[in-house]
């Protein structure tokens, strides 16, 4: 009997069911879409914030003091302490290795040479990775380098290939200011004498690209790290490493000195992706290194990130509240208009409990159905919006679009709201005398 | 029938007689108005709020002397400040390479601590020097490692010694870590060097920064005025994308709430098939019916907008207070849009079911479904 009532209710009152279903469907769609956007916004904005460059720098602990004004080294130091490039693969093994999105080692060298047209070149060169595959043997490799940490660098030509570096030649990229001052064009060759090292044979630098960075880099030559090491005569050496990592905005706990914490607290501190914790792990992994967060980038990014994702969460909350009210109103209407039916059932001897059960089951079925459809629709909308706005549409897989965690959350919310919304109306209808309801022309 | 029922009395009774139904319709209208108000208010204020957050990145314009000169002329800072407006923050820096007591060369910078503090909020400083203290110094955390005594810092520049007392360490993770900062007046008296860089923070987006830069170039010829490209472009990209995201969210939420409110209201109009049939049987015309339903819906919409505007403004105020720690004031300018939206919903809700109702025969309906 119960199931027949249920079936008939859905079969005969199709329009009513559809109207209530639409309200639930749209509510869950909006809520799913907002939640899906809010949960991914952090990573997306963090990717956008990559234009500000690295948020962690690593340099040798025993380093000399830099004498730099306006990005120009006033007293370029010769030698000095350095880190080992071969140690950098250890970054792939630290606790938060997967949060490290970019690694860019630097080795400054003095470049003294002549262009193809005979003009003398005396400038700073920086040895960099351009598309280096960083791996510690296990897991996937991180393909990284300076261009990925400087998305605003504009390149005319192509980045040098590390593999093209030999003992006598390498591909390089020239800064635009330097190139126009010295008349360097794509495909030109600069002949350079190594400053030291075993081989005194001149090295030919082929210009494979011209880069515009908008800062002091424009007056430099960028060359593959291995070529810079040959030029400087310091194999495996790196002066400074820029690291870009996904971090959690700093809070009071993040600023604590890990060594002053209790063992348990320290473990919690260690296992949170704060810039400070990641820097700490880098110091542990690379011997003789000092790692610092770049506060200008890290602090400000954290600030912006917190605000934008906070805004999204609050708006999601507001959307949830509004959807809940809208759905409740729809459910209340749906029950109110069936008072007559309730009165009839009561007068035919149905118990209050079984009537309530019938209405709740109907509402629950509606919420389940509309909730699932709304979940799919909302996820689709969120993915579409994310792809449109942040341009990450190319590699969208099913798992990216449908966040499995959201499904139970959204359906549970829909059920809760639907039950809460129909309860007052059901209760009201049940407390009224059946005869009174039936007499009133409802 | 001697006394004809007037439209207003039908309306009044219809609204008051079934309070529960009127209430749920009113709640629905209030929600759609409140959501629209809150989102539009937040949206209107979003760019300004976001740009404000980006101020924490510090200077977005750098002013340096032209090719031939080494330092800026005195009084330039005031002219830059006047030209850039009172909201802009400017700080000047002078640099020299001095030697510490341990014989290490170190960059010493002279500046105005109060301005730097406002400009570079990311500097982590143990304790800022008092403005009147002429021999106070901030020691970069790396520079501090090369100094014997942080309380009496002995520096030498071109044979002229100077003793400063460090008030604390400075941590930034950038070039500042290897420098020593001191008050500009004392610095100039000691080294004779004048400021060579003005760092300027112009509030607002790329357009505002560009305008300010071209104005500065015009008013201060001979100076190099350059934007910090990565800051300006990055800020613009993120603000634009957040803006687009909010736009999408506003549309999505407003639309879904509007449609689900529409569904609720239509249901409550549909429910009144019997009233409709009765009135029709008593001689009411199609037009009168329509007018009645519309009027009722508009009344509810009116009330809904009134309450919804208050609720929505309060919600947007709370959200921006919570998130940005600054208030977003209610905007009357969103009211026309909210009002139009709600009237549209009300009209649709009243008119959509009419198509269904029109096809019904009063007699059949009154007899039973």
Interface residues (C-beta under 8 A of the other chain):
Chain A: X15 X16 X19 X20 X22 X23 X24 X26 X27 X29 X30 X33 X34 X37 X41 X45 X48 X49 X51 X52 X53 X56 X57 X63 X64 X65 X66 X67 X68 X69 X70 X71 X74 X75 X152 X214 X215 X292 X293 X294 X295 X296 X298 X299 X300 X303 X304 X307 X308 X310 X311 X312 X314 X315 X318 X319 X322 X323 X325 X326 X327 X329 X330 X332 X333 X334 X336 X337 X381 X385 X388 X389 X390 X425 X428 X441 X442
Chain B: X20 X21 X24 X25 X27 X28 X31 X32 X34 X35 X38 X39 X42 X49 X50 X53 X54 X56 X57 X58 X64 X95 X97 X104 X105 X106 X107 X120 X121 X122 X123 X124 X142 X143 X146 X171 X172 X173 X174 X175 X177 X178 X197 X229 X230 X231 X233 X234 X237 X238 X241 X242 X244 X245 X246 X248 X249 X252 X253 X256 X257 X259 X260 X261 X263 X264 X266 X267 X268 X270 X271 X274 X315 X319 X322 X323 X324
